[in-house]
Amino acid sequence: MKPQRLNLESEALEEFRANFDDALERLCEQIVKKKLRRGVVSAKVAITLTEKADKETGEIYYKMEIEPDVKRKLSADYTIPCGRKDGIIMQMDPHGRPTIADEQISMDDLMQEGMRA
């Protein structure tokens, strides 16, 4: 994964977005098919951060685990599995926004480029 801002368009949430889109379609199909008036799609993302320090520089970074969850509900809950992502590195950029990458080297390069810009 290339270094990128953490948002819904992030590579780390690709499967989550696809599952959410699919759940919206399936829910509408089921509402029409069963002649119902209402259904619910719910989505949540749990994030766990573990603080780490670079052994050489002492710089603080975080190991991130993202655990997304998508559910459809008509008369009974239906959970759509979204794979958990872990081993993601997160640091705050110079503007205070979370930035993620899958390895510290990529993150270091990004942060150095951001400092020069």
NORWOZI-V761390 format. One record per helix or strand of 2 or more residues. SS is the DSSP state (hx for helix, st for strand). FROM is the first residue (numbers start at 1). LEN is the number of residues. Records with the same first field share a line. If there is no record, write none. Layout:
SS=FROM-LEN, FROM-LEN
This chain:
st=4-2, 40-14, 60-14, 77-4, 85-8, 98-4
hx=11-23, 104-13
